[in-house]
Amino acid sequence: MFKFGDPWWLNMIWGAGALFIFGWIWEASRRNALKKFFGKKTDFLISSLSTRKRWWHLLLQCLALAGFAAALARPLLGSQLQEVKQTGVEMIIAVDVSNSMLAEDDKPSRLEHAKHEINHFLDELSGDRIGLVAFAGSAILVSPMTSDHSAIKLFVNSLSVDSVSTQGTNFKDVVDEALRAFDRGGVEALNGVKPTRVLVVASDGEDNEPGGLAEAGRAVDQGVRIFTLGFGSPKGAPIPMRDDHGALTGYKKDRAGQVVMSIPSDEGLAKLAAAGQGTFYHSSFSEGEVRNLIQDIDQLQKADFKSRMATDFEEKFQIPLLIGLILAFLDLVFGERRRADGQWRGRFEVLK
């Protein structure tokens, strides 16, 4: 089986072809311009230049560029099928999409910072089965558990405050929805070991509804561990209001007309994690908290999920790279002058 790891670079091959055509047209127009200006003297002025060799120069340069583009596209040759075992935990990532996550004390906003951290978190995971929940005043399952982390990242990037219609922050609904997702999407481990179920909550911690801690205790009884990741600064920030074009129109106000300050609650997230027998981290831009979270989850009991057959691909970029280098070297040593048949000694040369 043959494929390219980064096929976008193959577009440069078309670019090399277009460059050759452009060079051909430019060279022809240049010669026509010379003939128009110098007339019959043109052939004498450029008699030492070989038109054929100039075309060869252009062709070698474009072929070398195509070779380099093919190398950057990373050609892969599949050698054999291998059985790949997936080992990990079952995990639900819950992301707060309430209006308070629009506060800009984390740049560009708490929600965008959370999405960035979760994507980094997903990049570091391997065999875990992961689902995604979005929550505010209620919670919805955005993606059931899957081993396709790239698909989860697409769903994460699409999250916005419009993902959930009910505003507020309700941790009780988050835990309930996660438990239902585990029941619907859980699988039996191949080695008979039941995988640990993990709920990771990314939020600024402003829980407006009671019952979250009690529901976390019920989740622990069902084998679920809860970890929390906090966002926002201790000082808080106002919640910006923007129009359809993204322009700032003001800040959210209360009924008295005062600007609402959104203050994160690390204490609430820490209590939720403690009730769920997990850990809490307040996220900063150093991403060290994500590494610590991954280390904590790695300590949990993992299981072997259903294995799959995968093709083992070998990198073959060396071949087009070598061809490109050889063509580029030939272009350097290939001259443009005609081979001289004799030495001209001037118009008054004395013939013997």
N, C-alpha and C positions, 0 to 999 in steps of 0.2 A: 504494500500500500504506500502511496506517495501523496504528500500534501505539503503545504507551506505553513510555517509557524506564524509569519507576519505577512500575509498576502497583499497588504496595502502597498508594499514597496514594489510590487509588480507593475503598478501604474507608471513607475519611472521608466519601464521598458518602452511603453507607448511614448513617454516623453522623449526618450532617446531617438525613436523613429521620427517624431515630429521635429526634433533638433536637426536630424540629417536632412529632412526635406527643406527646413528653413535655411540651412547652410547651403544647400544646392541652389535654392532660389537666390540667395544673397550673392553667391559667387557669380552666377550667371548675370545678375543685374549689375554687378560691379564691372564685369568685363564689357557689358554693353555701354556702361557709362564711360569707360575708358575709350572705347572705340568712337563714341560720340564726341568726345573732347579732343582726342589726338588723331583721329582718323586712321590713315594707313600706317602711321608711325607706331600704332599700338603693338603690332606683332613684333616689331624690333625692340620696343621697350621691355616687353615681358618674355622675350625669346629665351631667357635663361631659366624661366620658371616652367615646370612641368604641370600642366593642368591635370593630367592623370594622377600624378603623385599627390596633388592637393586633394583630389577626391578620395584617394586612399587614406590620407590623413584624417579626413572627416569621418570616413567609415570606421576606421580603427578607434577613434575617440568615442563614437556613438556605441560601438559594440562593447568597448571597455566599460562605459557607463551602464549598459544593459547588464553586463556581468556583475558589476558591483550591486546593482539593484536586485538581481536574483540572489546574491549572497545575503543581502539584508532581509530578503523575504524568508530566509531560513528554510531551505528545502529539507524535508524530513522523509526518511525512507523507513517504512515499517518492516521490521524483521520477523517478529513472531508475536503470537498472542500470549499474554501472561495473566495469571489469576491475581487480581488485586483485592486484598481483604480490607474492609473498612472497619476501623476500630475507633470508638468514641463514645459520646454520651448523646442523649436526646435533649434538645435544647429549644426553648422558645425565647426569642428576643422581643421584648415589648418596648415600643418607642412612644414617648409622650408627644402628642401633636396638638396640645392645647395652645391657646393664644399666648400664654405666658412664655412658651418656648420661642416666640418671636423676639423676645427681649434681646438687645444687642450688647449686653455686658460680656458675652462670649462672641467674638467676631467670626463670621459676619452676623450670626445669631446663635442662640442656644441650640435650636433645631439643626441648623447646618453643621455646627460643631459636633453634635451628637451623631449625625449621619456620617461625618468624616471618621469619627472614632469607631463606629460600628463597622464601617468598611475596612478599617485597619484591623479590627478584631477578627473579621471574617477571613482576611488574608492570612492570618496566622493559624487558623484552624485547618484541620485536615479531614478526618473521617467522621466528624460529628454530623448527626442529622439535625437540621435546623429549620424552625418555622418562624414566622414573623407576625406580630400583633401590633396594631396601632391603637392608641387609646387616648381619651380625653375624659369627657363625662361618661362615656361608655367605651367598650373595647370591641374591636372586630379583628377577625383572623384575616390577615392580608395574604399569607402564604402558608399552606400546611407544611409539615416537616419534610425536608428533602435533603439529599446529599449534594445537590447542585448549588454550591455557594454563589456561583456567578448569578444565578437567577434571583437569589435572595438579595444580592447587592443591587440588582435592577429595581426590585421592589422598594428597597431602602431609599434609593435615590429619588424615587417618585413620591415619597411621603411629603405631605404638607398639612397645614391646619385644616384643610378641606377634606382630609381623608376620613375624618369622623365628624358627623353632623352635630353631636351633642358636646357642648363645651363644658369645661371643668376638669378635674383630675380625680379619677376614681380607681384606687389601687385594688379594691375588692373585685371590681369587674375584670381587672387585668388578670388576677389570679384565677378567677372562675373561667375565663376564656382560655387561659393556658391549660388548665386541667382538662377542659373539654378537648382541646387540640391534642393533648397527650393521649387521651382515650381514643380519639379517632385515628390518629396517625402513628401510634406506637407500634413497634414490631418486636417479634421474638428474637432474642439473640441466638446466634448459632452455637455458641459454646455453653449455653444453659445459664449464663450469668446475666442477670437483669441489669441493663444499663441505668446509670443514675440519670434522673430527669432534672434539668436545670432551667430555671427562669431567670433571665437577665433583664432588669428593668432600667431603661435609660430615661431620666426625668430630671426636672428641677425640684421635685419633691413637694410641690404645693398640692397636697391631698385635701380635697374639699368634702370628701365623703367618709363616714365612719365605716368600720368593719374590716379594713384592710389587714390589720395585724391578726385578727381572729381567723381570717381566711388564709393567711400565710401559715398559721399553725395547722390548719386542716390540710394544706398542701404538703407540709412536712410529714404528716401522718400517711400520706399517699406516696411518699418517696421522692418528693420534689424539693430541691434546694434553691433558695432565692438569693441572687446577687444583684446589687444595685450600683448604678453609675450616675453620679450627680453632675449637673451643669449649672452655670451661672455664678456670679460673684456674690460674696456676702452682703455687699451694699445694695444689690438689686439694681433694677433698671426699669424705665417705663416701657410700655408695650406700644410699638409704633403701629400706625395705621397707614396703609398705602393704597393707592388707586390701582386700576387694572394694568397700568404701565409700570408699576413699581415705584412711583414717585411718592415721597413722604407727604402725607396730608395732615399729620398731627399725631397725638398720642391718646391712648384709651383713657377715658375719664369715668369717674363714678357718678352717681346720681346728683351729688353736690357740685359737680363740675370740676372736681379736683383730679389731677393726673394720677392714675393708678400706678403705684410702684410695685413691681413683681419681685418679691424677696424669696430666693430659693430656700428650701428647707432640707439641709443636709441631715438634720436630726431625724426628720421623718423617714428619710431613705435609710439611715443607719438602723432605725428601729425595725423597719420592714425587713432588712437583711438579717438582723439578729433573730427576728421571729421566724425567718425562713432558714436559719442555720447556715447562712452564707456570710459574705463580707460586703462592705460598702467602700467605694472609692469615689473621691471627687475628681472629676476629669480636668486635667490641665492640658496645655498644648505640648507638653513634653512626651506624651503618650506612654509614660512609664506606668500609669495606672492600668492601662490596657494589658500591658505585659504582666503586671501583678495579678490581674483578674484571670488571665489565661493560666498562670501558674497555679492559682487556687483551684481552678476547674480541672487541671491536669491531675490533681491529687485525688480526684473522685474516681469511683469504680467505673471502669469502661467495659464495653462488650464488643464482640465481633459481630458486625452486621453482615447481611448477605453479600458475598463476594461477587465480583464482576470480572469479565474478561476484557482486557485492554491491550491494545497494540503497543509494543515497545518501539518507539521511533528513535532513529539515529540521525544526528545532525550531519548534513552533507553540504553545508555552506562553503566548505573549503574548495570544492570543485569550481563553482562559478567565480569565486574570489580569485583562484589561481588563474583562470582563463582571463579575467578582467585585468590582472596584473601583467600577464604576458602581452596582452593587446596594448596596454598602456606603455609598456617598455618598447614595443615595436614602433609605436607612434613617436617615441622620443628619438629613436635612432634612425627613423626613416626620413630622408631629406626631401626637399621640395624642388631642388635644382635639376635641370637636365644634365645628362652626362656630356661633358665637353668633347667634341670630336677633334679639336685642335686648338692652338693658342692664337688669338687674334693679336697682330703686331701693329695695328694701325692702318690707316687708309693709304699710307705712302710706303707700304712694305715693298722691298725690292725683290722681285722674283728672280731666281737663279735658274 
